[in-house]
Amino acid sequence: EVRGAQQNNSGPVPEKRKMMHVRLADIDWSGCAAVYDRPYKDRVIHLLALRDYKEPELLARLQRDGVRQKDKDSLGKILQQVANLNAKDNSYSLKEHLFQTLQ
């Protein structure tokens, strides 16, 4: 749902908010294509910036995005470069200094 901007009326009766329903089929997804065109390492960094992932979860997410086999094989190497491993639950989190490089 997308809500319209609420206007500031100084009248005694508050204006009702209008709600606009949006179907997913009607959304222009062309901006999302830019994510898929990014280098594999950047995609891993951006996913880890959102939340911590276990390696199988991260690989599943990347596969849904259409990861290539050569990229899939390099995930471990990329994780060593950009992530910290939490030994308690075997999840990866983005290294602190990489948050500055996000766009």
C-alpha positions in Angstrom: 0.0 0.0 0.0 1.2 3.5 -0.8 -0.3 6.3 1.2 -0.7 9.8 -0.2 0.9 12.7 1.5 -1.1 14.2 4.3 -1.9 17.9 3.7 -1.8 20.4 6.5 -5.3 21.9 6.8 -6.0 24.4 9.5 -9.8 23.7 9.2 -11.7 22.3 12.1 -12.4 18.9 10.5 -9.3 16.8 9.8 -9.1 15.5 6.2 -9.3 11.8 5.7 -6.2 10.1 4.3 -6.6 8.6 0.9 -5.1 5.1 0.4 -3.9 4.0 -2.9 -3.7 0.3 -3.7 -0.8 -0.8 -5.9 -0.5 -4.2 -7.5 3.0 -5.7 -7.8 2.4 -6.3 -11.5 2.0 -2.5 -12.0 5.4 -1.6 -10.4 8.3 -0.6 -12.7 11.0 -3.0 -11.7 13.6 -1.7 -14.1 15.5 0.0 -11.3 16.1 -3.4 -9.7 18.1 -4.5 -12.7 20.9 -2.3 -11.6 21.4 -4.6 -8.6 21.8 -7.6 -10.8 24.4 -5.8 -12.9 26.6 -5.1 -10.0 29.7 -7.3 -9.4 29.1 -10.4 -7.3 31.2 -9.1 -4.4 29.1 -5.9 -4.2 25.9 -7.9 -4.1 27.3 -10.0 -1.2 28.3 -6.8 0.6 24.8 -5.2 0.1 23.0 -8.3 1.4 25.2 -8.5 4.5 24.5 -4.8 5.1 20.8 -5.7 5.5 21.3 -8.5 8.1 23.5 -11.4 9.1 23.4 -14.5 7.0 24.5 -18.1 7.4 26.4 -19.2 4.3 23.6 -21.5 3.0 21.0 -18.8 3.4 23.2 -16.3 1.6 23.9 -18.7 -1.2 20.1 -19.4 -1.6 19.4 -15.7 -1.8 22.1 -15.1 -4.4 20.8 -18.1 -6.4 17.3 -16.6 -6.5 19.0 -13.5 -8.0 20.6 -15.6 -10.7 24.1 -16.3 -9.5 26.6 -17.8 -12.0 28.4 -21.0 -11.2 31.9 -19.3 -11.1 30.6 -16.7 -8.7 28.9 -19.4 -6.6 32.3 -21.1 -6.2 34.0 -17.9 -5.0 31.5 -17.1 -2.2 33.9 -18.5 0.6 36.7 -16.3 -0.6 34.5 -13.2 -0.8 33.1 -13.9 2.7 36.7 -14.0 4.1 37.3 -10.6 2.6 34.1 -8.7 3.5 32.5 -10.5 6.5 33.1 -11.6 10.1 32.1 -15.1 11.1 30.1 -15.4 14.3 31.3 -18.7 15.7 28.3 -19.0 18.0 25.7 -19.4 15.2 28.0 -19.7 12.1 26.5 -16.5 10.6 28.4 -13.8 8.7 28.1 -10.1 9.3 29.5 -7.3 7.2 32.8 -5.9 8.4 32.3 -2.4 10.0 34.6 -0.5 7.6 32.6 -1.6 4.6 29.4 0.1 5.7 31.1 3.4 4.5 31.3 2.0 0.9 27.6 1.3 0.5 25.6 3.2 -2.0 
